[in-house]
Amino acid sequence: MPLAVDVGRIDQTLSDYESDIKRMTDAGLLVDSSRAADQPVEQTPDTPEPPTRPRSWHLWLLLTTSVLGAVVVGVIGFAGSYSAVQRLAIDHGISPAVAHWVPIGVDAGIAAFLCLDLALAMMRLPVPALRPAAHLLTAATVWFNAAGAWGRSDWTGTGLHAVLPALFVIGVESGRNAVAQLAGIEDGTRMDGVRLSRWLLAPLPTFLLWRRMRLWEITSYTDALKLERLRRACARYIRQRYGKVRKAPVEVCSYRDDVADGTVRNLDRDQMLAALAAVCDEADANARAMARNSRRSSRKRRVYIATTLVGKGKQATSREKGDADERPLRLADLAKVRRAARVLGGADKLSVRIVKDAVGGGQNRYLIRLRNAVQEEDKKAKAAAQSAD
């Protein structure tokens, strides 16, 4: 059976609902998210302004100027050193047909090795021998250019011949380091350096900080300083609680190492100290439990040793124990135990302690055998008396 639907009533309900929403929006109780998203964010005195990025054309202008300057320096250096290196090669016995290729080969080798090293570094395929080879060729170029003026003792000429190749290599090496650092930043593997002022003010702590950064791959200098503060706070807490760091339990030392190597780095100082206090409490509880178990086991061992030693500190062997069990009972000891039983009014009242006092000491097994023998004799005597009656 089809249901009757009142369409007019539904339309009236929807219109009332829309009017209520509009009234609440005008009153400020509701916010239209679609319009609020298009409106600009209102700036208040307490709202920090977003950081302004440098204009891109400034950066490109500086980079273009630097690259053009490096190219000009390289071209001038090559042109200036070409004739000097060629004459030096001819003076040292190289044929003129080959001498004019020597400066070209040296300078081309420098550029090729540096560019190849830079390209491989960007591809994460470094070859350690390329940079030393380029530096060796650079030193050779400076040497060849300056060697022509050494013979005349012209130090100014030596500087003029050496400065241009050195400037070219410095520019290429700077560009190589810049590109390598930018690639490291993008990949997240670039490691920050430590400030020179810190090296000067605190050499040894700074070296230890730098060493931890290299050992545990802490790339951020800010994170390294935060971890250093956490590590020092952790060490102070351990010294305050245990006196010395080396006296702390293994769990506490492991947590301190985790703080030092950056495993625990998402905690502030208070959270770290609270976690360290919990670790110390747990370690102390484990130490107390181990001490109780050790005392209990030590007590059991002392009881075992006391019951298995015979004579002056010698441990009884199984043969000696067997001989002690098979040793015949002395008649004098039996008489003393019988006398003690008569005084007590029956052999069933005998104990090992009473037997020991009666015979004047002895091993427990021997005393037990004496007591059992007397009690057996007493039972037989009672049984014989009852049968006679």
C-alpha positions as CSV (number, residue, x, y, z in Angstrom):
1,M,0.0,0.0,0.0
2,P,1.6,3.3,-1.0
3,L,2.4,5.9,1.6
4,A,0.7,9.3,1.5
5,V,3.4,12.1,1.4
6,D,2.5,15.7,2.2
7,V,4.8,17.6,-0.2
8,G,3.5,21.0,1.0
9,R,4.3,20.3,4.6
10,I,7.9,19.2,3.6
11,D,8.4,22.4,1.6
12,Q,7.2,24.5,4.6
13,T,9.6,22.7,6.9
14,L,12.6,23.3,4.6
15,S,11.7,26.9,4.2
16,D,11.5,27.4,8.0
17,Y,14.8,25.6,8.4
18,E,16.5,27.9,5.9
19,S,15.1,31.0,7.5
20,D,16.3,29.9,10.9
21,I,19.8,29.3,9.5
22,K,19.8,32.8,7.9
23,R,18.7,34.4,11.1
24,M,21.4,32.7,13.1
25,T,24.0,33.6,10.5
26,D,23.0,37.3,10.6
27,A,23.2,37.2,14.4
28,G,26.8,35.9,14.3
29,L,26.0,32.5,15.8
30,L,27.0,30.7,12.6
31,V,29.7,31.4,10.0
32,D,29.5,30.8,6.3
33,S,32.7,28.8,5.6
34,S,32.5,29.4,1.8
35,R,32.5,33.2,2.3
36,A,35.0,33.1,5.2
37,A,37.5,31.3,3.0
38,D,37.4,34.0,0.4
39,Q,37.8,36.8,2.9
40,P,41.4,37.9,3.8
41,V,42.7,37.1,7.3
42,E,42.3,40.0,9.6
43,Q,45.7,41.2,10.9
44,T,45.9,42.1,14.6
45,P,48.8,43.6,16.5
46,D,49.5,40.1,18.1
47,T,49.3,38.3,14.8
48,P,52.9,37.7,13.4
49,E,53.4,38.7,9.8
50,P,54.3,35.9,7.4
51,P,58.0,35.9,6.5
52,T,58.8,37.7,3.3
53,R,60.8,35.7,0.8
54,P,63.5,37.5,-1.1
55,R,62.7,38.5,-4.6
56,S,63.8,35.9,-7.2
57,W,65.3,38.4,-9.6
58,H,67.8,39.5,-6.9
59,L,69.0,36.0,-6.5
60,W,69.3,35.4,-10.2
61,L,71.1,38.6,-10.7
62,L,73.7,37.7,-8.1
63,L,74.1,34.2,-9.5
64,T,74.4,35.4,-13.1
65,T,77.0,38.0,-12.1
66,S,79.0,35.3,-10.2
67,V,78.9,32.9,-13.1
68,L,80.0,35.5,-15.6
69,G,82.8,36.7,-13.3
70,A,84.0,33.1,-12.9
71,V,84.0,32.6,-16.7
72,V,85.9,35.8,-17.3
73,V,88.4,35.0,-14.6
74,G,88.8,31.5,-16.1
75,V,89.3,32.8,-19.6
76,I,91.8,35.5,-18.6
77,G,93.6,33.0,-16.4
78,F,93.8,30.5,-19.2
79,A,95.0,33.1,-21.7
80,G,97.5,34.5,-19.3
81,S,98.9,31.1,-18.3
82,Y,99.0,29.6,-21.8
83,S,102.1,31.3,-23.0
84,A,103.9,30.9,-19.6
85,V,103.2,27.2,-19.3
86,Q,104.1,26.7,-23.0
87,R,107.5,28.4,-22.6
88,L,108.1,26.4,-19.4
89,A,107.4,23.2,-21.2
90,I,109.7,24.0,-24.1
91,D,112.5,25.0,-21.7
92,H,112.2,21.6,-20.0
93,G,112.7,19.6,-23.1
94,I,109.1,19.2,-24.5
95,S,108.9,19.6,-28.2
96,P,107.1,22.7,-29.5
97,A,104.5,20.6,-31.3
98,V,103.4,19.1,-27.9
99,A,104.2,22.1,-25.7
100,H,101.2,24.2,-26.8
101,W,98.8,21.3,-25.7
102,V,100.2,21.1,-22.2
103,P,98.4,24.2,-20.7
104,I,95.2,23.1,-22.5
105,G,95.3,19.6,-21.1
106,V,96.0,20.8,-17.5
107,D,93.2,23.4,-17.5
108,A,90.8,21.1,-19.2
109,G,91.6,18.4,-16.7
110,I,90.8,20.8,-13.8
111,A,87.4,21.7,-15.3
112,A,86.6,18.2,-16.2
113,F,87.4,16.7,-12.8
114,L,85.5,19.4,-10.9
115,C,82.4,19.2,-13.1
116,L,82.4,15.4,-13.0
117,D,82.8,15.4,-9.3
118,L,79.9,17.9,-8.9
119,A,77.7,15.8,-11.3
120,L,78.4,12.6,-9.5
121,A,77.8,14.2,-6.1
122,M,74.4,15.4,-7.3
123,M,73.6,11.8,-8.5
124,R,74.7,10.4,-5.0
125,L,77.6,8.5,-6.7
126,P,80.7,10.3,-5.3
127,V,84.2,9.3,-6.4
128,P,86.7,10.4,-3.7
129,A,89.6,10.6,-6.1
130,L,88.2,13.3,-8.4
131,R,88.6,16.3,-6.0
132,P,92.2,15.5,-5.0
133,A,93.1,15.0,-8.6
134,A,91.6,18.4,-9.5
135,H,93.4,20.1,-6.6
136,L,96.6,18.5,-7.6
137,L,96.2,19.8,-11.2
138,T,95.4,23.2,-9.7
139,A,98.5,23.2,-7.6
140,A,100.5,22.2,-10.7
141,T,99.0,25.1,-12.7
142,V,99.9,27.6,-10.1
143,W,103.4,26.1,-9.8
144,F,103.9,26.2,-13.6
145,N,102.7,29.8,-13.9
146,A,104.9,31.0,-11.0
147,A,108.0,29.0,-12.0
148,G,108.7,31.4,-14.9
149,A,109.2,34.3,-12.5
150,W,111.2,32.5,-9.8
151,G,114.3,32.4,-11.9
152,R,114.4,36.2,-12.0
153,S,113.5,36.5,-8.3
154,D,110.5,38.5,-9.3
155,W,108.0,37.9,-6.5
156,T,105.5,40.4,-8.0
157,G,105.5,38.5,-11.3
158,T,105.1,35.2,-9.4
159,G,102.0,36.6,-7.7
160,L,100.6,37.9,-11.0
161,H,101.1,34.5,-12.6
162,A,99.5,32.5,-9.7
163,V,96.5,34.7,-8.7
164,L,94.3,34.1,-11.8
165,P,94.4,30.3,-11.7
166,A,93.8,30.3,-8.0
167,L,90.8,32.7,-8.3
168,F,89.3,30.4,-11.0
169,V,89.6,27.3,-8.9
170,I,88.2,29.1,-5.8
171,G,85.2,30.2,-7.8
172,V,84.6,26.7,-9.2
173,E,85.1,25.1,-5.8
174,S,82.6,27.6,-4.2
175,G,80.0,26.7,-6.8
176,R,80.6,23.0,-6.3
177,N,80.1,23.4,-2.5
178,A,77.0,25.5,-3.0
179,V,75.3,23.0,-5.3
180,A,76.3,20.1,-3.0
181,Q,74.8,21.8,0.0
182,L,71.6,22.6,-1.9
183,A,71.3,19.0,-3.0
184,G,71.9,17.9,0.6
185,I,69.2,20.3,1.9
186,E,66.7,18.9,-0.6
187,D,67.6,15.3,0.3
188,G,67.7,16.0,4.1
189,T,71.2,14.8,4.4
190,R,73.1,18.1,4.7
191,M,74.7,18.5,8.1
192,D,74.9,21.9,9.7
193,G,78.2,23.3,10.9
194,V,79.1,24.6,14.3
195,R,79.6,28.3,14.9
196,L,83.1,29.5,15.0
197,S,82.4,31.5,18.2
198,R,81.5,28.3,20.0
199,W,84.8,26.7,18.8
200,L,86.7,29.7,20.3
201,L,84.8,29.9,23.6
202,A,84.5,26.2,24.4
203,P,86.8,24.1,22.3
204,L,86.4,20.7,24.0
205,P,82.6,20.7,24.6
206,T,82.2,21.9,21.0
207,F,84.3,19.1,19.7
208,L,82.3,16.6,21.7
209,L,79.1,18.2,20.3
210,W,80.5,18.1,16.7
211,R,81.5,14.4,17.3
212,R,78.1,13.4,18.4
213,M,76.5,15.1,15.4
214,R,78.8,13.1,13.0
215,L,78.4,9.8,14.9
216,W,74.7,9.8,15.2
217,E,73.8,11.7,12.0
218,I,72.2,14.7,13.7
219,T,72.0,17.1,10.7
220,S,70.4,20.1,12.5
221,Y,72.6,22.3,14.7
222,T,69.5,23.4,16.6
223,D,68.5,19.9,17.4
224,A,72.1,19.1,18.5
225,L,72.0,22.0,21.0
226,K,68.6,20.8,22.3
227,L,69.9,17.3,22.7
228,E,73.0,18.6,24.5
229,R,70.8,20.5,27.0
230,L,68.7,17.4,27.5
231,R,71.8,15.3,28.0
232,R,73.3,17.6,30.6
233,A,70.0,17.8,32.5
234,C,69.8,14.0,32.4
235,A,73.4,13.7,33.7
236,R,72.7,16.2,36.5
237,Y,69.6,14.2,37.6
238,I,71.6,10.9,37.6
239,R,74.4,12.4,39.7
240,Q,71.9,13.8,42.1
241,R,70.2,10.5,42.5
242,Y,73.1,8.0,42.4
243,G,76.1,10.2,43.3
244,K,78.1,9.2,40.1
245,V,76.9,8.3,36.7
246,R,78.9,5.0,36.6
247,K,76.9,3.9,39.7
248,A,73.6,4.2,37.9
249,P,71.8,1.0,36.7
250,V,72.1,-0.3,33.2
251,E,68.6,0.8,32.2
252,V,69.3,4.4,33.3
253,C,72.6,4.5,31.4
254,S,70.9,3.2,28.3
255,Y,68.2,5.9,28.5
256,R,71.0,8.5,28.9
257,D,72.7,7.2,25.8
258,D,69.4,7.4,23.9
259,V,69.1,11.0,24.9
260,A,72.6,11.7,23.8
261,D,72.4,10.1,20.4
262,G,69.0,11.7,19.5
263,T,66.8,8.6,19.9
264,V,64.7,10.6,22.4
265,R,64.4,14.0,20.8
266,N,60.7,14.8,20.8
267,L,60.4,15.6,24.5
268,D,61.0,18.8,26.3
269,R,63.0,19.0,29.5
270,D,60.2,18.3,32.0
271,Q,58.9,15.3,30.0
272,M,62.4,13.9,29.7
273,L,63.0,14.2,33.4
274,A,59.6,12.6,34.2
275,A,60.5,9.7,31.9
276,L,63.9,9.4,33.4
277,A,62.5,9.3,36.9
278,A,60.1,6.5,35.9
279,V,63.1,4.6,34.4
280,C,65.1,5.1,37.6
281,D,62.2,3.9,39.8
282,E,61.8,0.8,37.7
283,A,65.5,0.1,37.8
284,D,65.6,0.5,41.5
285,A,62.7,-1.8,42.0
286,N,64.4,-4.4,39.8
287,A,67.6,-4.0,41.8
288,R,65.8,-4.5,45.1
289,A,64.1,-7.6,43.8
290,M,67.4,-9.0,42.6
291,A,69.0,-8.3,46.0
292,R,66.2,-10.1,47.8
293,N,66.6,-13.1,45.5
294,S,70.4,-13.0,46.0
295,R,70.0,-13.0,49.8
296,R,67.5,-15.8,49.7
297,S,69.8,-17.9,47.5
298,S,72.8,-17.1,49.6
299,R,70.9,-18.2,52.7
300,K,69.9,-21.4,51.1
301,R,73.5,-22.0,50.0
302,R,74.8,-21.4,53.6
303,V,72.3,-23.9,55.0
304,Y,73.3,-26.5,52.3
305,I,77.0,-26.0,53.1
306,A,76.4,-26.2,56.8
307,T,74.5,-29.5,56.5
308,T,77.0,-31.1,54.1
309,L,80.3,-30.2,55.7
310,V,82.0,-32.6,58.1
311,G,84.9,-31.8,60.3
312,K,86.9,-28.7,59.7
313,G,85.4,-27.2,56.6
314,K,85.6,-30.4,54.4
315,Q,82.6,-31.4,52.5
316,A,81.4,-34.9,53.2
317,T,81.4,-37.2,50.2
318,S,78.7,-39.8,49.5
319,R,81.1,-42.5,50.6
320,E,81.7,-40.8,53.9
321,K,78.0,-40.3,54.4
322,G,77.4,-44.0,53.7
323,D,80.1,-45.0,56.1
324,A,78.5,-42.8,58.8
325,D,75.1,-44.4,58.2
326,E,76.6,-47.9,58.5
327,R,78.7,-47.3,61.6
328,P,77.6,-49.5,64.5
329,L,76.0,-48.0,67.5
330,R,78.1,-47.8,70.6
331,L,76.8,-49.6,73.6
332,A,77.7,-46.7,75.9
333,D,75.6,-44.3,73.8
334,L,72.7,-46.8,73.8
335,A,72.9,-47.1,77.6
336,K,72.8,-43.3,77.9
337,V,69.8,-43.0,75.7
338,R,67.9,-45.8,77.5
339,R,68.6,-44.0,80.8
340,A,67.2,-40.8,79.4
341,A,64.1,-42.7,78.1
342,R,63.5,-44.2,81.6
343,V,63.7,-40.7,83.2
344,L,61.2,-39.3,80.7
345,G,58.8,-42.2,81.2
346,G,59.0,-43.8,77.7
347,A,61.1,-44.0,74.6
348,D,58.4,-42.3,72.5
349,K,59.2,-39.0,74.3
350,L,62.8,-39.0,73.0
351,S,63.8,-36.3,70.6
352,V,67.0,-35.7,68.7
353,R,67.9,-32.8,70.9
354,I,67.5,-35.0,74.1
355,V,69.6,-37.8,72.5
356,K,72.3,-35.3,71.6
357,D,72.4,-34.0,75.2
358,A,72.5,-37.5,76.6
359,V,75.4,-38.7,74.5
360,G,77.2,-35.4,74.4
361,G,76.9,-34.5,70.7
362,G,77.2,-36.2,67.3
363,Q,75.9,-36.2,63.8
364,N,72.2,-35.9,63.3
365,R,72.0,-39.2,61.4
366,Y,73.8,-41.1,64.2
367,L,71.5,-39.5,66.8
368,I,68.4,-40.4,64.9
369,R,69.7,-44.0,64.7
370,L,70.2,-44.1,68.4
371,R,66.7,-42.8,69.1
372,N,65.1,-45.2,66.6
373,A,67.0,-48.2,68.2
374,V,65.9,-47.3,71.7
375,Q,62.3,-46.8,70.6
376,E,62.3,-50.1,68.8
377,E,63.6,-51.9,71.9
378,D,60.9,-50.2,74.0
379,K,58.2,-51.3,71.5
380,K,59.5,-54.9,71.6
381,A,59.6,-54.9,75.4
382,K,56.0,-53.7,75.6
383,A,54.8,-56.2,73.1
384,A,56.5,-59.1,75.0
385,A,54.9,-57.9,78.3
386,Q,51.5,-57.8,76.8
387,S,51.9,-61.3,75.3
388,A,53.1,-62.7,78.7
389,D,50.0,-61.3,80.4
